[in-house]
């Protein structure tokens, strides 16, 4: 039996599967993000450790299995930006500046002014933005020198949790590559040249880099006692949640692509790396890492803005949902149907840039925008406009990939919270022009983690075997009439940003 755990930005999920891909048990724990200043986003690793231990315990108990039945546990996690700076005793020095954090604006500009695009892109396959971990490391060096002096190593969220479970410090290729700046995408190791240029000591980076299906260490007695598992259970490296979620859809062939729509959007595909673009992010894939590159783009606050809408304007739905057991999002969608809010949301356009934006615009000053409001609009209209704005951001990333010469299949897989919504899934299909395929089980990255655990322990030989585990719901086919209308809104979406980005920068400066 195999366990997969995904440490997400807003919660941790654990699942237990048998060798045939049947779900036996699961657990979930929700938590939040610290935002001590505008564009800052931090988390202490204790919330990840607590989430891992509690969900691992819940999932294992729900499975009804015995400790000796578990072959291995694999762990994926959110992109931890800088990673957790730990001291020589392996204790966290400060909170982790996660992917959502955009404070490293000056460091990003310094790189743009001093490191040629050809140099950094040629080595890393990526450009520069405050999204990347290396710019956040530079911010720490420049702004918290006393903390910088104490750094022994930067450890990603899931790698630090693996350390707490096993006593072993390591990272995997996808996590290393996602740091950007200092990782050589072709040599698949740290770049001494880039470390020197950027002023990041190579000693601060994990010495051990593994494949995602490698065993990092064995579960220690302390965590075994807390979870009910057997001490000595193999703990597997896993990877960044986005490519592991992609793998959970069985993606091993170029052209296949997946949108993971959770707190953010991470949309990606795999290739041999021949058509990389600095407008997107690229690093080794979680399987076939010797030959395949995972290239992706994403919106910074996709699912997060829908959750924000629910929390700030959906109190009635939340309260009723708590009493009735009905999902608050479903209640808001019922209101959309009742008011017959159709494509275009009554003439509203939303830019979903609530924490700056990642690809393809790479603008930390971008701000959330709603345009077209009038007194006839209701909460349901605005909610649908939010959904449509997120779908437009996905289309924008897909367009960046195809313009770079990356060929995409006509159907796009979708996982994450958005995949639970029939309405939102159809909106994604109609906006992007790609049919949407959803897994029968809403398990996302932990599904891929469980399979990686099986690969690590010899249960499976190749990544392609995961396709035997898969089953899908009925496909959401693109409605061509709706797509034609949404294409007009898409043009407005892109023009709205271009015509307001100067104002956004002035607002950010204030």
matplotlib code that plots the C-alpha trace (Angstrom):
import matplotlib.pyplot as plt

x = [0.0, 1.2, 0.8, 1.0, 1.1, 0.9, 1.8, -0.2, -0.3, -3.7, -3.7, -2.1, -3.7, -2.7, -4.1, -3.7, -3.9, -3.5, -1.4, -4.3, -5.0, -8.0, -8.4, -8.4, -8.2, -7.5, -7.0, -7.0, -6.0, -6.5, -4.3, -3.5, -0.7, 1.0, 0.8, 2.6, 3.0, 1.6, 3.0, 4.5, 3.6, 5.2, 4.6, 6.4, 7.2, 5.4, 2.0, 3.3, 4.7, 1.4, -0.6, 1.6, 1.4, -2.3, -3.3, -1.0, -2.5, -6.1, -5.5, -3.8, -6.5, -9.2, -7.6, -7.9, -4.4, -1.7, 1.7, 3.5, 1.2, 2.6, 5.4, 6.4, 5.3, 6.1, 5.7, 5.2, 4.8, 4.1, 6.9, 8.6, 10.2, 13.4, 12.9, 13.2, 16.5, 17.7, 20.7, 23.4, 21.1, 18.5, 16.1, 14.2, 15.7, 12.6, 9.4, 9.6, 9.0, 6.8, 6.0, 3.3, 5.7, 6.7, 8.9, 12.2, 11.5, 14.8, 16.7, 14.8, 15.6, 19.3, 19.4, 17.7, 20.2, 23.4, 22.8, 22.1, 19.0, 21.1, 23.3, 20.7, 18.3, 21.0, 22.1, 18.8, 16.1, 14.4, 14.6, 14.0, 11.1, 10.4, 8.5, 11.7, 13.5, 16.9, 15.6, 14.1, 17.4, 19.1, 16.4, 17.2, 20.9, 20.3, 17.7, 18.3, 22.1, 22.1, 19.8, 21.8, 25.0, 23.1, 22.0, 23.3, 21.0, 17.8, 15.3, 12.0, 8.8, 8.5, 12.2, 12.3, 9.3, 11.1, 14.1, 11.8, 10.5, 13.9, 16.8, 18.0, 18.5, 18.1, 16.0, 14.8, 15.4, 12.1, 12.5, 16.0, 15.1, 12.2, 14.5, 15.7, 18.8, 21.4, 20.3, 21.8, 18.8, 20.9, 23.7, 21.0, 23.1, 23.9, 25.7, 28.9, 29.0, 25.5, 26.0, 29.0, 27.2, 24.2, 26.1, 24.4, 27.0, 26.6, 27.0, 23.6, 22.0, 21.3, 24.3, 22.2, 19.8, 17.7, 15.1, 11.5, 11.1, 14.2, 14.0, 15.5, 15.4, 13.4, 10.6, 11.8, 10.3, 8.9, 6.7, 5.9, 4.5, 2.4, 1.0, 0.7, 3.0, 6.0, 9.3, 11.6, 8.9, 10.7, 10.1, 10.3, 11.6, 8.5, 8.6, 7.0, 3.2, 2.5, 4.5, 3.4, -0.3, 0.5, 1.9, -1.3, -3.1, -0.7, 1.2, 4.4, 4.2, 4.9, 1.7, -0.2, -1.0, -2.5, -4.0, -3.7, -6.2, -5.8, -4.7, -2.9, -2.9, 0.0, -0.5, 2.2, 3.3, 6.4, 8.9, 12.5, 13.3, 13.9, 11.4, 11.8, 10.8, 11.7, 8.0, 7.3, 9.1, 11.0, 12.8, 13.2, 10.0, 9.3, 9.6, 11.9, 13.9, 16.9, 15.1, 12.0, 11.5, 8.4, 7.4, 4.6, 3.0, 0.5, -1.7, -0.6, -4.0, -6.4, -8.3, -7.2, -9.4, -12.4, -11.7, -11.2, -14.6, -16.3, -14.7, -15.4, -18.7, -20.1, -20.8, -24.4, -23.4, -20.6, -23.0, -25.7, -23.2, -21.9, -25.4, -26.6, -23.4, -23.6, -20.4, -20.7, -19.2, -22.1, -24.6, -23.1, -23.2, -26.9, -27.5, -25.6, -28.0, -31.1, -30.1, -29.2, -25.7, -24.2, -20.9, -19.4, -21.0, -23.1, -20.2, -17.7, -13.9, -11.7, -7.9, -7.1, -3.9, -4.5, -0.8, 1.0, 1.1, 3.4, 3.6, 3.3, 3.3, 5.7, 4.5, 4.7, 2.9, -0.2, -3.4, -6.8, -9.3, -13.0, -14.3, -17.8, -19.9, -23.4, -26.3, -27.8, -24.9, -25.3, -22.9, -23.5, -22.3, -19.1, -18.4, -18.8, -16.5, -13.9, -14.2, -13.9, -10.9, -9.0, -9.8, -8.5, -5.2, -4.9, -5.6, -2.8, -0.3, -1.4, -0.9, 2.6, 3.5, 2.1, 3.8, 7.1, 6.5, 5.2, 2.5, -0.5, -3.2, -6.7, -7.8, -6.4, -6.5, -7.6, -7.1, -7.5, -10.4, -11.8, -12.1, -14.9, -17.1, -19.0, -19.7, -16.1, -14.7, -17.0, -16.0, -12.3, -13.2, -15.2, -12.6, -9.5, -10.9, -9.5, -11.7, -11.3, -10.7, -11.1, -10.1, -12.8, -11.2, -10.4, -7.0, -4.6, -0.9, -1.1, -2.3, 1.0, 2.9, 1.5, 2.6, 6.1, 6.2, 5.4, 8.2, 10.7, 10.0, 9.8, 6.0, 6.1, 8.9, 8.0, 6.0, 3.8, 2.2, 0.2, -2.2, -3.6, -4.8, -6.7, -10.4, -12.1, -15.4, -17.3, -15.2, -16.2, -16.3, -15.6, -18.8, -17.7, -20.3, -19.3, -15.6, -16.2, -17.8, -15.0, -12.4, -13.7, -13.5, -10.0, -8.9, -10.4, -8.7, -5.2, -5.8, -7.1, -3.9, -1.7, -3.7, -3.7, -0.3, 1.1, -1.6, -1.1, 2.6, 1.7, -0.7, 1.9, 4.4, 1.9]
y = [0.0, 3.5, 6.9, 10.3, 13.6, 17.1, 20.1, 22.9, 26.7, 26.5, 22.9, 19.5, 16.4, 12.7, 9.7, 6.0, 3.8, 0.1, -1.2, -1.0, 2.7, 2.3, 5.0, 3.5, 6.6, 10.3, 13.2, 17.0, 20.0, 23.6, 26.6, 30.1, 32.3, 35.2, 38.5, 41.0, 43.6, 44.2, 41.7, 39.7, 36.0, 33.8, 30.6, 28.9, 25.3, 24.2, 24.5, 22.1, 19.6, 19.7, 19.3, 16.4, 14.5, 15.0, 14.1, 11.2, 9.8, 10.4, 8.8, 5.8, 5.2, 5.6, 3.0, 0.3, -1.0, -2.2, -0.4, -3.1, -2.8, 0.5, 0.2, 3.9, 7.5, 10.2, 13.9, 16.8, 20.5, 24.0, 26.0, 27.5, 30.4, 31.0, 27.9, 27.8, 29.3, 26.9, 27.3, 24.8, 23.0, 22.7, 25.1, 27.7, 31.2, 33.0, 32.2, 30.9, 33.5, 31.3, 31.6, 34.2, 36.6, 39.5, 41.7, 41.1, 43.9, 45.7, 42.4, 41.5, 44.8, 44.4, 41.1, 42.6, 45.5, 43.4, 39.9, 39.5, 37.6, 35.4, 34.4, 33.5, 32.0, 30.0, 28.3, 28.0, 27.9, 30.7, 34.5, 36.6, 37.6, 38.1, 34.8, 32.9, 31.7, 33.1, 36.7, 36.1, 34.7, 37.9, 40.0, 38.2, 38.9, 42.6, 43.2, 40.8, 40.5, 39.0, 36.2, 35.7, 35.1, 32.4, 30.4, 26.9, 25.9, 26.8, 23.9, 23.7, 23.1, 19.4, 18.8, 20.3, 18.1, 15.1, 16.1, 16.2, 12.7, 11.2, 13.3, 13.5, 16.8, 16.6, 18.0, 16.7, 18.0, 19.8, 21.6, 22.6, 23.8, 25.8, 28.0, 29.4, 31.6, 29.2, 25.8, 24.6, 23.0, 20.9, 19.8, 19.3, 20.7, 24.0, 26.5, 27.8, 30.7, 31.9, 31.5, 33.8, 36.3, 36.5, 36.3, 33.2, 30.7, 27.3, 25.9, 27.4, 25.0, 21.3, 19.2, 16.1, 16.3, 13.2, 11.9, 12.3, 8.6, 8.1, 7.1, 9.9, 8.2, 6.2, 7.3, 8.0, 6.7, 10.0, 10.6, 6.9, 7.0, 10.1, 8.7, 5.0, 4.1, 1.7, 3.3, 2.7, 3.2, 4.6, 8.3, 9.3, 12.6, 13.6, 17.0, 20.4, 20.0, 21.3, 18.7, 15.9, 17.0, 16.8, 13.3, 12.4, 12.8, 10.3, 13.0, 11.5, 12.5, 15.9, 17.7, 16.5, 19.4, 20.0, 22.9, 22.6, 25.2, 25.5, 28.6, 29.5, 28.1, 26.0, 25.0, 23.0, 20.5, 18.3, 18.4, 17.7, 21.4, 22.5, 25.4, 27.0, 30.6, 33.1, 34.0, 30.6, 28.5, 25.3, 22.6, 18.8, 16.7, 14.4, 11.3, 10.8, 13.7, 12.8, 13.6, 15.6, 19.2, 20.5, 23.9, 25.8, 29.2, 30.3, 32.9, 33.9, 34.1, 32.1, 29.9, 32.3, 35.2, 32.9, 31.9, 35.6, 36.4, 33.6, 34.8, 38.5, 38.5, 35.0, 35.0, 34.0, 31.1, 30.1, 30.1, 28.2, 25.8, 25.1, 24.2, 22.3, 20.6, 22.2, 23.7, 27.5, 27.7, 25.5, 27.8, 30.9, 28.9, 28.1, 31.9, 32.3, 29.9, 31.4, 34.9, 33.4, 34.9, 33.7, 34.1, 37.5, 38.0, 40.9, 42.8, 42.5, 41.9, 40.9, 41.0, 38.4, 40.0, 40.2, 39.5, 40.8, 38.3, 35.7, 34.5, 35.6, 39.3, 39.0, 42.1, 42.4, 45.7, 44.3, 44.7, 43.1, 44.9, 44.8, 46.9, 47.3, 47.5, 48.9, 48.9, 45.8, 43.6, 41.3, 39.3, 36.3, 38.4, 39.4, 35.8, 34.5, 37.4, 36.2, 32.6, 34.0, 36.2, 33.2, 31.2, 34.1, 34.0, 30.3, 31.1, 33.8, 31.2, 28.7, 31.3, 32.1, 28.4, 28.0, 31.2, 29.7, 26.7, 24.2, 22.0, 21.2, 18.5, 19.7, 18.5, 19.8, 17.9, 19.8, 19.0, 21.0, 22.8, 24.2, 20.7, 20.1, 22.7, 21.7, 25.3, 26.5, 23.6, 24.5, 28.1, 27.0, 25.0, 27.8, 30.5, 28.6, 26.7, 23.4, 20.5, 19.9, 16.4, 15.7, 12.7, 10.7, 11.2, 14.7, 13.7, 15.8, 15.7, 13.1, 10.7, 11.2, 11.0, 7.6, 6.3, 7.8, 5.9, 2.8, 3.5, 4.0, 0.6, -1.4, -1.8, 0.0, 0.1, 3.1, 6.3, 5.3, 2.6, 5.3, 5.4, 2.1, 3.9, 6.6, 7.0, 10.2, 12.0, 13.1, 15.6, 19.3, 20.1, 23.7, 25.4, 27.2, 29.9, 30.8, 30.6, 33.2, 35.5, 34.9, 35.7, 39.2, 39.4, 38.0, 40.8, 43.3, 41.4, 41.8, 45.4, 46.3, 45.3, 47.1, 50.3, 50.2, 48.8, 52.3, 53.2, 49.9, 50.8, 54.2, 52.6, 50.1, 52.9, 54.7]
z = [0.0, -0.9, 0.7, -1.1, 0.7, -0.8, 1.4, -0.2, 0.4, 2.0, 3.4, 3.4, 2.0, 2.5, 0.6, 0.8, -2.3, -3.0, -5.9, -8.3, -7.6, -5.4, -2.7, 0.8, 3.0, 3.1, 5.4, 5.0, 7.2, 6.2, 7.3, 6.2, 5.0, 6.9, 5.0, 7.3, 4.5, 1.0, -1.5, 1.4, 1.9, 4.5, 6.4, 9.3, 8.7, 11.9, 10.0, 7.4, 9.9, 11.9, 8.6, 7.5, 10.8, 11.3, 7.7, 7.6, 10.8, 9.6, 6.2, 7.6, 10.3, 7.7, 5.5, 8.2, 7.3, 9.6, 9.9, 8.0, 5.1, 4.0, 1.4, 1.2, 1.6, -1.0, -0.4, -2.7, -1.8, -2.7, -4.3, -1.3, -3.0, -1.0, 1.0, 4.8, 5.9, 8.6, 10.9, 11.7, 14.1, 11.4, 13.1, 11.1, 11.3, 10.0, 8.1, 4.5, 1.8, -0.4, -4.1, -3.5, -1.9, -4.2, -2.0, -4.0, -6.5, -6.2, -6.4, -9.6, -11.1, -10.2, -12.1, -15.1, -15.1, -14.5, -15.9, -19.6, -20.5, -22.7, -19.8, -17.2, -19.6, -21.4, -18.1, -16.2, -18.9, -17.0, -16.6, -13.5, -11.4, -7.7, -7.9, -8.1, -5.0, -5.8, -5.8, -2.4, -1.1, -2.4, -0.6, 2.7, 2.2, 1.5, 4.1, 7.0, 7.1, 10.6, 9.5, 6.3, 8.4, 10.3, 7.2, 7.0, 4.1, 2.4, 2.4, 0.5, 2.4, 1.6, 1.9, 5.4, 6.4, 5.0, 7.1, 10.2, 9.3, 8.5, 9.6, 6.0, 4.1, 0.3, -2.5, -5.9, -9.4, -9.8, -6.5, -7.3, -10.8, -9.6, -7.5, -10.9, -11.2, -9.7, -11.2, -14.5, -16.3, -18.7, -16.3, -13.6, -10.8, -9.2, -11.4, -9.6, -12.2, -11.4, -7.7, -7.9, -10.1, -7.8, -4.5, -3.3, -1.7, -3.2, 0.3, 1.1, -1.4, -0.7, -1.6, -2.3, -5.3, -6.0, -8.4, -7.4, -7.0, -4.9, -1.2, 0.8, 4.2, 6.7, 9.0, 12.5, 15.7, 16.9, 13.8, 13.6, 17.1, 16.3, 13.1, 13.7, 10.9, 11.2, 12.0, 9.1, 6.4, 3.3, 2.7, -1.0, -2.4, -4.4, -6.0, -6.6, -6.4, -10.0, -11.9, -9.5, -10.1, -13.8, -13.4, -11.6, -14.9, -16.6, -18.5, -19.9, -23.6, -25.2, -26.1, -23.1, -20.7, -17.3, -15.4, -11.7, -10.3, -6.6, -4.7, -7.9, -11.4, -12.5, -16.1, -17.8, -20.4, -21.0, -23.8, -24.7, -23.9, -27.5, -27.3, -23.9, -23.5, -20.8, -20.5, -18.8, -16.1, -16.9, -14.9, -14.9, -14.8, -11.9, -14.1, -17.0, -15.6, -17.7, -21.0, -20.2, -19.1, -17.4, -18.7, -17.1, -16.4, -13.9, -12.2, -8.7, -7.1, -9.1, -6.6, -3.9, -5.3, -5.4, -1.8, -0.9, -2.5, -0.5, 2.7, 2.2, 0.4, 0.9, 4.7, 4.2, 2.0, 4.5, 7.4, 5.6, 4.2, 7.7, 8.9, 5.8, 4.7, 1.2, -0.2, -0.1, -3.6, -4.8, -3.2, -5.0, -8.3, -7.6, -7.4, -10.7, -12.3, -10.7, -12.0, -15.4, -15.4, -18.7, -20.5, -20.1, -16.7, -18.0, -19.4, -16.7, -17.1, -14.2, -14.0, -11.3, -10.2, -6.5, -5.5, -8.6, -11.5, -12.7, -16.3, -18.9, -17.8, -14.8, -13.1, -9.3, -9.4, -11.2, -9.2, -9.2, -11.4, -12.1, -14.9, -16.4, -13.2, -13.1, -10.7, -12.4, -11.4, -8.5, -6.4, -8.7, -11.8, -10.0, -8.9, -12.5, -13.7, -11.2, -12.6, -16.2, -15.3, -14.0, -17.2, -19.3, -17.4, -18.2, -21.9, -21.7, -20.6, -23.2, -25.8, -24.6, -25.0, -28.5, -29.6, -28.5, -30.7, -28.1, -29.6, -27.3, -27.5, -28.1, -24.6, -21.3, -18.1, -15.0, -11.3, -8.1, -6.5, -9.7, -11.2, -8.6, -10.2, -13.4, -14.2, -13.8, -15.8, -18.6, -18.4, -18.7, -21.8, -23.5, -22.7, -23.7, -26.6, -25.2, -24.0, -20.3, -18.9, -15.2, -13.1, -11.5, -8.1, -6.8, -5.4, -7.4, -6.5, -3.7, -6.4, -8.3, -5.0, -4.2, -7.6, -7.1, -3.8, -5.7, -8.2, -5.4, -3.9, -7.1, -7.2, -10.6, -13.1, -15.3, -15.0, -17.9, -15.8, -13.9, -16.8, -15.6, -12.5, -14.3, -15.0, -16.1, -15.9, -19.0, -20.9, -20.9, -24.6, -25.7, -26.9, -30.0, -29.8, -26.3, -27.3, -30.0, -27.5, -24.9, -27.5, -27.7, -23.9, -24.1, -26.3, -23.8, -21.0, -22.5, -23.6, -20.1, -18.5, -21.1, -20.6, -16.8, -15.9, -15.5, -13.1, -11.2, -10.8, -9.4, -7.0, -5.9, -5.3, -3.0]

ax = plt.figure().add_subplot(projection="3d")
ax.plot(x, y, z, "-o")
ax.set_aspect("equal")
plt.show()
